[in-house]
Structures are given as C-alpha cells and as structure tokens.
Amino acid sequence: SYLQALNGFCGWCVRNDRLTVNPVRNVEKADERSDRRKQRRALTEQELRRLLFVARLRPLAEYGRETILKPADEVEGKRDTWKPALLTYETIEAAAERARERLVMKPERIEELEAVGRERALVLKTLVLTGLRSGELRSITVGQVYLNGPAPFIELEAADEKNRDGSDIQLRGDLAEDIRAWLRDRQATPVLRIDRSEPLPADSPLFYVPAGLRRILDRDLKAAGIPKKD
C-alpha cells in the first residue's frame, strides 16, 4: 500500500516536471500474504456477545460511572484526588442504571444515549456478519436495503466498493430483523427522526458510522475485557 501511494506521488512529480524519473518505478511489491506485519484474529462468539452488550450500554453508562480516589502517583495537586472509575463488563450495567437515575429529569437525553448505543452495536454486528468495510457501510442508504423478499440483502454500489465491482450482500435472518426494527423505530421515535409524517427518504444513511469508529471500538473492547491480541 505504501509503495502504491509512493508510486502515484512520484508519477505525479514526473508529469509535472518536479522529478526527471520515478525513483521507485522498479521496486517490487512485497508479498503481503506470506509476510503479514499485522495479524488479525477472529472474535469468539462469547467475545462478540460481550462486545455488542458493552457497545449498546456504554454511551449511557459513561454518565453513571462511579468516582474513585486516584492512586498517589497520579495526584498532581491538592484538589486532584478523584477520577471516574473505569467501565468493565461486570460494572457497565450498574453504571447505566445510575445514569438513568442521574438523568431522570432529562428523559430525552436518556433516550438519545440509548439510541446511540443501540446503533453502535448494530453497526458492529452488521460489519461482522456482512464483511463490509466501515467506509462501505457508511455509504449504504435506506434505499439500498431490501428486507421484504425471501432473501434480504444490501446492495453495495460499485463506486462504494473497494474492488469497484458492486455486490449484493446477503443478510442473516436475525440481522435483517434487527435492521427492520431499527428502521421502524427511526420512523416512530422522535429522538431518531424529527419529521415522522413522511417515510424515511431513500437516500438517508442506513446508519451513522462515526469517523472515529476504531477509537470507539478500542474503548468498547477494553470495557468488555477483550484483548486485541490473544
């Protein structure tokens, strides 16, 4: 990938008389399959369940974290003695309940945070069960989701796919039902949709896939007690 980017840049330099020749034109590509520098691993079913559970609760649970004393080596001043406790798989459900108590006078905020968590968990589940990249999922609109036939699928346009072929991505039954319920609730829930009098536009995104999804995922993995490397 680095070589491809460098080749493109040097080629541009040659075309614009900034270089006389492309200095990397004869460099051979590395064999990424036989010399992987980043080994990926699959989540176990139990880990995936833990991750989805944490992803759904964490946006709300962040408002219900307990306060604990800082260790002496972290204290930087007389008033710098307390910090929020870390969320864990064992404590996150209780933290979410505390958040509901603390935000009892702001029911709309509770509903909003619960919707954010539900969407994040569904985004992760969709990525896992379809193999879509985050950028590809970000491009999917409501009009590209077909849920009413005997074999529900997502239509990925060629312009949005990495290999530029375009694909019909089959949806497992439970995922199709989750997406169907998500779209139905977006239509009916004020916090998810302002104007409920009209159907969701076909060009509206299926999900909001945040640009910082990797950072969010790292925090969810940490809270779920799942190591990135086993």
Helices and strands as residue ranges (DSSP letters): H 2-15, H 45-61, G 62-64, E 67-69, G 72-74, E 82-84, H 92-102, H 107-130, H 134-139, G 142-144, E 145-146, E 153-156, G 158-160, E 167-170, H 173-188, H 213-224
